[in-house]
């Protein structure tokens, strides 16, 4: 191989992969970084990549595409992995791998490489995307080849090859950050009985330190797409950033989860997803007045499978496209507003409204009405319970 495109974050693992690839494969290494909203993590990245031995660094700003084509379809599907996880890392990997393949094709590279370990889910997510988009590319996964087995080994390797890294043995957490969330793994979190340390959190304040007064918040949707916050229209990137700021201030979106990895083991992760938690809650509340019972139940069944396919790295598959087609039809009337209060980690729903609401006050009222004749219920109950009545008679 002459040229490899590495999915590069500038962290410890991908930094040491650059000289390792050159030493073991004798190839040119091009670093590719996806800007998904890592904020300050992108500062000084080019100098670091070049100092590590890369021939160049290519950065793609993919924030808008990330929200529009990956986050929103998952949100609209209502997909949540194992009741808690809003899939912030899971759907980030296929968009990174997609652009990495495009860079490899444009640069005439022979191979692609990633820094995912042989124990995790990310190796599957990266490599299934490579298979789907360009199966001719050679895949290099250093964690499945090299002799580095620990964080200290990686630090020693970096020191030996003069690779500039900011990681130290004391920085114990493995983190992944983008516009949608911040994940934490490793360190004391490897003991599921050990609670997270407060100084670990970066996007959200603790409930104890959150404001003592609730804050009102209204999120507006147009055909399932969030478009306004408190009546002000903002773009998708700005909207997520704004909700992260507001939600984080009120301790919204903290999740502590022991999850089942695709490779068969359990792992413990702590996630901060303020904007995601607000949007999932608001979207679900709007669905409650807009969608009929059968459609809502069908969506709930799809949501479970959708979450699994995203988590398991099967984004570029026909079944995901088929699910998206169904979900898209359910979003045609998903226009309206949801009002809530944010208070010390709680999202309290105040109201929801839509021009397509199926809620009829004339039917729901406990007062006198001219639409619903309560006497009709007697015949309905007799027919609805007929099978139960027959079973009881047979037992007699």
PALUMLO-225606 format. One record per residue (C-alpha): x, y, z; residue in three letters; residue number from 1. Coordinates in steps of 0.05 Angstrom, whole numbers, always signed. Layout:
N
+--------+--------+--------+--------+-----+
|      u |      v |      w | residu | num |
+--------+--------+--------+--------+-----+
|      X |      Y |      Z |    Ala | NUM |
...
+--------+--------+--------+--------+-----+
END
This chain:
396
+--------+--------+--------+--------+-----+
|      u |      v |      w | residu | num |
+--------+--------+--------+--------+-----+
|     +0 |     +0 |     +0 |    Unk |   1 |
|    +24 |    +69 |    -17 |    Unk |   2 |
|    -28 |   +115 |    +14 |    Unk |   3 |
|    -75 |   +108 |    +73 |    Unk |   4 |
|   -131 |   +155 |    +96 |    Unk |   5 |
|   -137 |   +153 |   +172 |    Unk |   6 |
|   -200 |   +174 |   +210 |    Unk |   7 |
|   -165 |   +223 |   +255 |    Unk |   8 |
|   -188 |   +258 |   +318 |    Unk |   9 |
|   -122 |   +282 |   +347 |    Unk |  10 |
|   -131 |   +240 |   +409 |    Unk |  11 |
|    -79 |   +193 |   +437 |    Unk |  12 |
|    -98 |   +132 |   +396 |    Unk |  13 |
|   -103 |   +163 |   +327 |    Unk |  14 |
|    -40 |   +205 |   +340 |    Unk |  15 |
|     +3 |   +144 |   +352 |    Unk |  16 |
|    -29 |   +108 |   +293 |    Unk |  17 |
|     +4 |   +157 |   +244 |    Unk |  18 |
|    +77 |   +137 |   +258 |    Unk |  19 |
|    +56 |    +64 |   +269 |    Unk |  20 |
|    +26 |    +62 |   +199 |    Unk |  21 |
|    +88 |    +92 |   +168 |    Unk |  22 |
|   +134 |    +44 |   +206 |    Unk |  23 |
|    +94 |    -19 |   +193 |    Unk |  24 |
|    +65 |     -6 |   +124 |    Unk |  25 |
|   +116 |    +43 |    +95 |    Unk |  26 |
|    +59 |    +85 |    +68 |    Unk |  27 |
|    +39 |   +158 |    +63 |    Unk |  28 |
|    -14 |   +175 |   +116 |    Unk |  29 |
|    -68 |   +227 |   +102 |    Unk |  30 |
|   -107 |   +247 |   +164 |    Unk |  31 |
|   -181 |   +260 |   +155 |    Unk |  32 |
|   -221 |   +296 |   +209 |    Unk |  33 |
|   -297 |   +303 |   +209 |    Unk |  34 |
|   -321 |   +367 |   +241 |    Unk |  35 |
|   -384 |   +344 |   +277 |    Unk |  36 |
|   -382 |   +399 |   +329 |    Unk |  37 |
|   -323 |   +379 |   +373 |    Unk |  38 |
|   -310 |   +453 |   +387 |    Unk |  39 |
|   -242 |   +465 |   +418 |    Unk |  40 |
|   -218 |   +394 |   +402 |    Unk |  41 |
|   -205 |   +418 |   +330 |    Unk |  42 |
|   -156 |   +473 |   +352 |    Unk |  43 |
|    -84 |   +460 |   +330 |    Unk |  44 |
|   -103 |   +395 |   +296 |    Unk |  45 |
|    -66 |   +406 |   +231 |    Unk |  46 |
|     +0 |   +421 |   +266 |    Unk |  47 |
|     -9 |   +360 |   +310 |    Unk |  48 |
|    -24 |   +315 |   +250 |    Unk |  49 |
|    +37 |   +339 |   +211 |    Unk |  50 |
|    +82 |   +333 |   +272 |    Unk |  51 |
|    +59 |   +261 |   +279 |    Unk |  52 |
|    +82 |   +245 |   +209 |    Unk |  53 |
|    +20 |   +255 |   +166 |    Unk |  54 |
|    +29 |   +285 |    +96 |    Unk |  55 |
|    -33 |   +328 |   +104 |    Unk |  56 |
|    -97 |   +339 |   +144 |    Unk |  57 |
|   -164 |   +344 |   +110 |    Unk |  58 |
|   -223 |   +371 |   +150 |    Unk |  59 |
|   -296 |   +369 |   +127 |    Unk |  60 |
|   -348 |   +411 |   +163 |    Unk |  61 |
|   -406 |   +361 |   +166 |    Unk |  62 |
|   -448 |   +391 |   +222 |    Unk |  63 |
|   -508 |   +410 |   +180 |    Unk |  64 |
|   -508 |   +343 |   +142 |    Unk |  65 |
|   -499 |   +306 |   +208 |    Unk |  66 |
|   -562 |   +336 |   +237 |    Unk |  67 |
|   -604 |   +335 |   +174 |    Unk |  68 |
|   -587 |   +265 |   +147 |    Unk |  69 |
|   -569 |   +225 |   +209 |    Unk |  70 |
|   -595 |   +256 |   +273 |    Unk |  71 |
|   -664 |   +278 |   +248 |    Unk |  72 |
|   -683 |   +211 |   +216 |    Unk |  73 |
|   -664 |   +175 |   +281 |    Unk |  74 |
|   -702 |   +226 |   +323 |    Unk |  75 |
|   -764 |   +222 |   +279 |    Unk |  76 |
|   -762 |   +146 |   +283 |    Unk |  77 |
|   -761 |   +152 |   +359 |    Unk |  78 |
|   -701 |   +105 |   +362 |    Unk |  79 |
|   -670 |    +97 |   +431 |    Unk |  80 |
|   -621 |    +41 |   +446 |    Unk |  81 |
|   -638 |     +0 |   +508 |    Unk |  82 |
|   -687 |    +51 |   +535 |    Unk |  83 |
|   -635 |   +106 |   +547 |    Unk |  84 |
|   -581 |   +117 |   +495 |    Unk |  85 |
|   -596 |   +170 |   +442 |    Unk |  86 |
|   -543 |   +141 |   +396 |    Unk |  87 |
|   -496 |   +201 |   +393 |    Unk |  88 |
|   -433 |   +161 |   +375 |    Unk |  89 |
|   -470 |   +107 |   +336 |    Unk |  90 |
|   -495 |   +150 |   +279 |    Unk |  91 |
|   -432 |   +193 |   +279 |    Unk |  92 |
|   -389 |   +135 |   +254 |    Unk |  93 |
|   -425 |   +122 |   +187 |    Unk |  94 |
|   -421 |   +195 |   +166 |    Unk |  95 |
|   -347 |   +198 |   +185 |    Unk |  96 |
|   -333 |   +134 |   +147 |    Unk |  97 |
|   -374 |   +159 |    +87 |    Unk |  98 |
|   -332 |   +222 |    +79 |    Unk |  99 |
|   -268 |   +182 |    +94 |    Unk | 100 |
|   -284 |   +137 |    +35 |    Unk | 101 |
|   -296 |   +198 |     -9 |    Unk | 102 |
|   -229 |   +228 |    +12 |    Unk | 103 |
|   -194 |   +162 |     -2 |    Unk | 104 |
|   -224 |   +160 |    -72 |    Unk | 105 |
|   -206 |   +232 |    -86 |    Unk | 106 |
|   -134 |   +223 |    -61 |    Unk | 107 |
|   -123 |   +157 |    -97 |    Unk | 108 |
|   -112 |   +120 |    -32 |    Unk | 109 |
|   -105 |    +44 |    -27 |    Unk | 110 |
|   -132 |    +37 |    +43 |    Unk | 111 |
|   -170 |    +68 |   +101 |    Unk | 112 |
|   -154 |    +62 |   +175 |    Unk | 113 |
|   -190 |    +76 |   +241 |    Unk | 114 |
|   -172 |    +78 |   +314 |    Unk | 115 |
|   -228 |    +35 |   +341 |    Unk | 116 |
|   -210 |    -21 |   +389 |    Unk | 117 |
|   -223 |    -95 |   +377 |    Unk | 118 |
|   -271 |    -96 |   +436 |    Unk | 119 |
|   -318 |    -40 |   +416 |    Unk | 120 |
|   -376 |    -25 |   +370 |    Unk | 121 |
|   -341 |    +29 |   +329 |    Unk | 122 |
|   -297 |    -20 |   +290 |    Unk | 123 |
|   -362 |    -51 |   +263 |    Unk | 124 |
|   -393 |    +16 |   +247 |    Unk | 125 |
|   -333 |    +40 |   +208 |    Unk | 126 |
|   -320 |    -24 |   +170 |    Unk | 127 |
|   -392 |    -39 |   +151 |    Unk | 128 |
|   -395 |    +31 |   +120 |    Unk | 129 |
|   -330 |    +17 |    +82 |    Unk | 130 |
|   -361 |    -48 |    +56 |    Unk | 131 |
|   -424 |    -13 |    +34 |    Unk | 132 |
|   -391 |    +46 |     -1 |    Unk | 133 |
|   -325 |    +19 |    -28 |    Unk | 134 |
|   -309 |    -54 |    -14 |    Unk | 135 |
|   -245 |    -50 |    -54 |    Unk | 136 |
|   -209 |     -8 |     -2 |    Unk | 137 |
|   -162 |    -45 |    +45 |    Unk | 138 |
|   -180 |    -36 |   +118 |    Unk | 139 |
|   -127 |    -27 |   +172 |    Unk | 140 |
|   -148 |    -32 |   +245 |    Unk | 141 |
|    -83 |    -22 |   +285 |    Unk | 142 |
|   -115 |    -43 |   +352 |    Unk | 143 |
|   -124 |   -113 |   +323 |    Unk | 144 |
|    -52 |   -116 |   +300 |    Unk | 145 |
|     -3 |    -78 |   +344 |    Unk | 146 |
|    +29 |    -95 |   +410 |    Unk | 147 |
|     +1 |    -34 |   +446 |    Unk | 148 |
|    -47 |    -60 |   +498 |    Unk | 149 |
|    -59 |     -2 |   +546 |    Unk | 150 |
|    -63 |    +73 |   +552 |    Unk | 151 |
|     +7 |    +74 |   +583 |    Unk | 152 |
|    +34 |    +33 |   +524 |    Unk | 153 |
|     +6 |    +86 |   +477 |    Unk | 154 |
|    +36 |   +142 |   +517 |    Unk | 155 |
|   +104 |   +108 |   +516 |    Unk | 156 |
|    +99 |    +98 |   +441 |    Unk | 157 |
|    +81 |   +171 |   +431 |    Unk | 158 |
|   +141 |   +193 |   +472 |    Unk | 159 |
|   +188 |   +146 |   +434 |    Unk | 160 |
|   +166 |   +175 |   +367 |    Unk | 161 |
|   +159 |   +247 |   +391 |    Unk | 162 |
|    +85 |   +248 |   +376 |    Unk | 163 |
|    +52 |   +310 |   +408 |    Unk | 164 |
|     -6 |   +288 |   +453 |    Unk | 165 |
|    -43 |   +322 |   +509 |    Unk | 166 |
|    -65 |   +257 |   +541 |    Unk | 167 |
|    -34 |   +236 |   +607 |    Unk | 168 |
|    -40 |   +174 |   +650 |    Unk | 169 |
|    -83 |   +216 |   +698 |    Unk | 170 |
|   -135 |   +233 |   +644 |    Unk | 171 |
|   -173 |   +169 |   +654 |    Unk | 172 |
|   -236 |   +176 |   +613 |    Unk | 173 |
|   -246 |   +157 |   +541 |    Unk | 174 |
|   -292 |   +209 |   +510 |    Unk | 175 |
|   -328 |   +221 |   +445 |    Unk | 176 |
|   -358 |   +289 |   +431 |    Unk | 177 |
|   -400 |   +319 |   +376 |    Unk | 178 |
|   -459 |   +367 |   +369 |    Unk | 179 |
|   -507 |   +315 |   +396 |    Unk | 180 |
|   -473 |   +289 |   +457 |    Unk | 181 |
|   -411 |   +276 |   +500 |    Unk | 182 |
|   -397 |   +204 |   +522 |    Unk | 183 |
|   -352 |   +181 |   +579 |    Unk | 184 |
|   -323 |   +111 |   +587 |    Unk | 185 |
|   -267 |    +78 |   +626 |    Unk | 186 |
|   -234 |    +96 |   +692 |    Unk | 187 |
|   -278 |    +89 |   +752 |    Unk | 188 |
|   -338 |    +79 |   +707 |    Unk | 189 |
|   -314 |     +8 |   +693 |    Unk | 190 |
|   -342 |    -10 |   +762 |    Unk | 191 |
|   -419 |     -6 |   +753 |    Unk | 192 |
|   -426 |     +4 |   +829 |    Unk | 193 |
|   -382 |    +66 |   +828 |    Unk | 194 |
|   -420 |   +130 |   +814 |    Unk | 195 |
|   -395 |   +181 |   +764 |    Unk | 196 |
|   -351 |   +237 |   +793 |    Unk | 197 |
|   -381 |   +305 |   +785 |    Unk | 198 |
|   -319 |   +336 |   +754 |    Unk | 199 |
|   -326 |   +287 |   +696 |    Unk | 200 |
|   -386 |   +324 |   +666 |    Unk | 201 |
|   -372 |   +378 |   +615 |    Unk | 202 |
|   -437 |   +396 |   +581 |    Unk | 203 |
|   -485 |   +396 |   +640 |    Unk | 204 |
|   -486 |   +423 |   +710 |    Unk | 205 |
|   -508 |   +380 |   +769 |    Unk | 206 |
|   -581 |   +383 |   +792 |    Unk | 207 |
|   -557 |   +411 |   +858 |    Unk | 208 |
|   -522 |   +469 |   +824 |    Unk | 209 |
|   -576 |   +482 |   +772 |    Unk | 210 |
|   -620 |   +545 |   +778 |    Unk | 211 |
|   -671 |   +544 |   +834 |    Unk | 212 |
|   -725 |   +570 |   +787 |    Unk | 213 |
|   -753 |   +532 |   +727 |    Unk | 214 |
|   -743 |   +559 |   +656 |    Unk | 215 |
|   -799 |   +558 |   +605 |    Unk | 216 |
|   -780 |   +532 |   +536 |    Unk | 217 |
|   -822 |   +523 |   +472 |    Unk | 218 |
|   -797 |   +481 |   +414 |    Unk | 219 |
|   -833 |   +486 |   +347 |    Unk | 220 |
|   -833 |   +434 |   +292 |    Unk | 221 |
|   -850 |   +436 |   +218 |    Unk | 222 |
|   -864 |   +366 |   +189 |    Unk | 223 |
|   -822 |   +335 |   +243 |    Unk | 224 |
|   -763 |   +382 |   +237 |    Unk | 225 |
|   -748 |   +429 |   +296 |    Unk | 226 |
|   -746 |   +500 |   +269 |    Unk | 227 |
|   -757 |   +549 |   +326 |    Unk | 228 |
|   -739 |   +558 |   +399 |    Unk | 229 |
|   -784 |   +605 |   +439 |    Unk | 230 |
|   -813 |   +632 |   +375 |    Unk | 231 |
|   -745 |   +649 |   +344 |    Unk | 232 |
|   -727 |   +613 |   +279 |    Unk | 233 |
|   -656 |   +586 |   +278 |    Unk | 234 |
|   -616 |   +538 |   +235 |    Unk | 235 |
|   -606 |   +466 |   +254 |    Unk | 236 |
|   -535 |   +474 |   +280 |    Unk | 237 |
|   -552 |   +536 |   +320 |    Unk | 238 |
|   -615 |   +503 |   +347 |    Unk | 239 |
|   -578 |   +443 |   +374 |    Unk | 240 |
|   -523 |   +487 |   +404 |    Unk | 241 |
|   -575 |   +532 |   +437 |    Unk | 242 |
|   -614 |   +474 |   +467 |    Unk | 243 |
|   -549 |   +443 |   +492 |    Unk | 244 |
|   -534 |   +508 |   +528 |    Unk | 245 |
|   -603 |   +516 |   +558 |    Unk | 246 |
|   -611 |   +442 |   +575 |    Unk | 247 |
|   -541 |   +436 |   +604 |    Unk | 248 |
|   -553 |   +494 |   +650 |    Unk | 249 |
|   -612 |   +457 |   +680 |    Unk | 250 |
|   -578 |   +388 |   +685 |    Unk | 251 |
|   -619 |   +359 |   +628 |    Unk | 252 |
|   -596 |   +298 |   +590 |    Unk | 253 |
|   -551 |   +259 |   +637 |    Unk | 254 |
|   -554 |   +183 |   +626 |    Unk | 255 |
|   -516 |   +128 |   +662 |    Unk | 256 |
|   -524 |    +63 |   +624 |    Unk | 257 |
|   -497 |     -8 |   +626 |    Unk | 258 |
|   -508 |    -28 |   +554 |    Unk | 259 |
|   -499 |    -91 |   +512 |    Unk | 260 |
|   -445 |    -82 |   +461 |    Unk | 261 |
|   -451 |   -114 |   +393 |    Unk | 262 |
|   -390 |   -157 |   +405 |    Unk | 263 |
|   -425 |   -192 |   +463 |    Unk | 264 |
|   -399 |   -158 |   +526 |    Unk | 265 |
|   -432 |   -107 |   +572 |    Unk | 266 |
|   -401 |    -39 |   +581 |    Unk | 267 |
|   -418 |    +21 |   +623 |    Unk | 268 |
|   -422 |    +91 |   +593 |    Unk | 269 |
|   -445 |   +159 |   +617 |    Unk | 270 |
|   -475 |   +206 |   +566 |    Unk | 271 |
|   -492 |   +279 |   +565 |    Unk | 272 |
|   -545 |   +296 |   +513 |    Unk | 273 |
|   -582 |   +360 |   +534 |    Unk | 274 |
|   -609 |   +381 |   +466 |    Unk | 275 |
|   -624 |   +310 |   +445 |    Unk | 276 |
|   -664 |   +297 |   +508 |    Unk | 277 |
|   -705 |   +361 |   +498 |    Unk | 278 |
|   -719 |   +345 |   +424 |    Unk | 279 |
|   -737 |   +272 |   +436 |    Unk | 280 |
|   -785 |   +293 |   +491 |    Unk | 281 |
|   -817 |   +349 |   +451 |    Unk | 282 |
|   -823 |   +306 |   +388 |    Unk | 283 |
|   -856 |   +250 |   +427 |    Unk | 284 |
|   -906 |   +298 |   +459 |    Unk | 285 |
|   -925 |   +327 |   +392 |    Unk | 286 |
|   -936 |   +257 |   +365 |    Unk | 287 |
|   -985 |   +243 |   +421 |    Unk | 288 |
|  -1036 |   +293 |   +393 |    Unk | 289 |
|  -1021 |   +286 |   +318 |    Unk | 290 |
|  -1014 |   +211 |   +304 |    Unk | 291 |
|  -1070 |   +160 |   +309 |    Unk | 292 |
|  -1062 |   +100 |   +355 |    Unk | 293 |
|  -1045 |    +48 |   +302 |    Unk | 294 |
|   -992 |    +91 |   +268 |    Unk | 295 |
|   -961 |   +108 |   +335 |    Unk | 296 |
|   -958 |    +34 |   +354 |    Unk | 297 |
|   -927 |    +17 |   +287 |    Unk | 298 |
|   -874 |    +71 |   +297 |    Unk | 299 |
|   -858 |    +45 |   +366 |    Unk | 300 |
|   -845 |    -24 |   +338 |    Unk | 301 |
|   -800 |     +4 |   +284 |    Unk | 302 |
|   -763 |    +47 |   +334 |    Unk | 303 |
|   -735 |    -13 |   +370 |    Unk | 304 |
|   -707 |    -44 |   +306 |    Unk | 305 |
|   -683 |    +24 |   +281 |    Unk | 306 |
|   -643 |    +35 |   +345 |    Unk | 307 |
|   -611 |    -33 |   +337 |    Unk | 308 |
|   -590 |    -23 |   +265 |    Unk | 309 |
|   -560 |    +46 |   +281 |    Unk | 310 |
|   -523 |    +19 |   +342 |    Unk | 311 |
|   -499 |    -42 |   +303 |    Unk | 312 |
|   -470 |     -1 |   +246 |    Unk | 313 |
|   -520 |    -20 |   +192 |    Unk | 314 |
|   -537 |    +51 |   +170 |    Unk | 315 |
|   -525 |    +40 |    +96 |    Unk | 316 |
|   -575 |    -16 |    +87 |    Unk | 317 |
|   -641 |    -23 |    +48 |    Unk | 318 |
|   -680 |    -36 |   +112 |    Unk | 319 |
|   -659 |    +31 |   +142 |    Unk | 320 |
|   -682 |    +66 |    +78 |    Unk | 321 |
|   -748 |    +29 |    +81 |    Unk | 322 |
|   -759 |    +49 |   +154 |    Unk | 323 |
|   -742 |   +121 |   +135 |    Unk | 324 |
|   -795 |   +120 |    +80 |    Unk | 325 |
|   -848 |    +98 |   +129 |    Unk | 326 |
|   -827 |   +147 |   +182 |    Unk | 327 |
|   -827 |   +204 |   +131 |    Unk | 328 |
|   -901 |   +193 |   +118 |    Unk | 329 |
|   -916 |   +200 |   +192 |    Unk | 330 |
|   -881 |   +267 |   +195 |    Unk | 331 |
|   -926 |   +302 |   +144 |    Unk | 332 |
|   -972 |   +328 |   +199 |    Unk | 333 |
|   -918 |   +335 |   +253 |    Unk | 334 |
|   -924 |   +411 |   +256 |    Unk | 335 |
|   -936 |   +447 |   +321 |    Unk | 336 |
|   -908 |   +471 |   +387 |    Unk | 337 |
|   -889 |   +438 |   +453 |    Unk | 338 |
|   -881 |   +480 |   +516 |    Unk | 339 |
|   -842 |   +453 |   +575 |    Unk | 340 |
|   -807 |   +474 |   +638 |    Unk | 341 |
|   -735 |   +455 |   +654 |    Unk | 342 |
|   -719 |   +446 |   +727 |    Unk | 343 |
|   -661 |   +410 |   +761 |    Unk | 344 |
|   -655 |   +353 |   +712 |    Unk | 345 |
|   -730 |   +348 |   +698 |    Unk | 346 |
|   -769 |   +363 |   +635 |    Unk | 347 |
|   -840 |   +382 |   +655 |    Unk | 348 |
|   -890 |   +384 |   +597 |    Unk | 349 |
|   -936 |   +445 |   +601 |    Unk | 350 |
|   -973 |   +441 |   +535 |    Unk | 351 |
|   -974 |   +418 |   +463 |    Unk | 352 |
|  -1013 |   +444 |   +402 |    Unk | 353 |
|  -1017 |   +431 |   +328 |    Unk | 354 |
|  -1062 |   +452 |   +270 |    Unk | 355 |
|  -1066 |   +377 |   +255 |    Unk | 356 |
|  -1084 |   +356 |   +326 |    Unk | 357 |
|  -1131 |   +296 |   +331 |    Unk | 358 |
|  -1150 |   +316 |   +401 |    Unk | 359 |
|  -1223 |   +337 |   +402 |    Unk | 360 |
|  -1247 |   +374 |   +463 |    Unk | 361 |
|  -1320 |   +359 |   +446 |    Unk | 362 |
|  -1305 |   +285 |   +451 |    Unk | 363 |
|  -1258 |   +287 |   +511 |    Unk | 364 |
|  -1301 |   +332 |   +556 |    Unk | 365 |
|  -1333 |   +304 |   +619 |    Unk | 366 |
|  -1388 |   +355 |   +612 |    Unk | 367 |
|  -1450 |   +349 |   +568 |    Unk | 368 |
|  -1436 |   +341 |   +494 |    Unk | 369 |
|  -1475 |   +330 |   +431 |    Unk | 370 |
|  -1423 |   +288 |   +395 |    Unk | 371 |
|  -1415 |   +225 |   +438 |    Unk | 372 |
|  -1475 |   +185 |   +464 |    Unk | 373 |
|  -1450 |   +147 |   +525 |    Unk | 374 |
|  -1506 |    +96 |   +518 |    Unk | 375 |
|  -1472 |    +70 |   +454 |    Unk | 376 |
|  -1415 |    +44 |   +498 |    Unk | 377 |
|  -1459 |    -13 |   +524 |    Unk | 378 |
|  -1465 |    -49 |   +457 |    Unk | 379 |
|  -1391 |    -37 |   +443 |    Unk | 380 |
|  -1370 |    -69 |   +508 |    Unk | 381 |
|  -1414 |   -130 |   +496 |    Unk | 382 |
|  -1381 |   -142 |   +428 |    Unk | 383 |
|  -1311 |   -125 |   +452 |    Unk | 384 |
|  -1317 |   -174 |   +510 |    Unk | 385 |
|  -1354 |   -229 |   +472 |    Unk | 386 |
|  -1295 |   -277 |   +469 |    Unk | 387 |
|  -1283 |   -270 |   +544 |    Unk | 388 |
|  -1357 |   -283 |   +557 |    Unk | 389 |
|  -1355 |   -346 |   +514 |    Unk | 390 |
|  -1294 |   -372 |   +550 |    Unk | 391 |
|  -1327 |   -361 |   +618 |    Unk | 392 |
|  -1390 |   -398 |   +595 |    Unk | 393 |
|  -1348 |   -457 |   +571 |    Unk | 394 |
|  -1313 |   -462 |   +639 |    Unk | 395 |
|  -1381 |   -464 |   +673 |    Unk | 396 |
+--------+--------+--------+--------+-----+
END
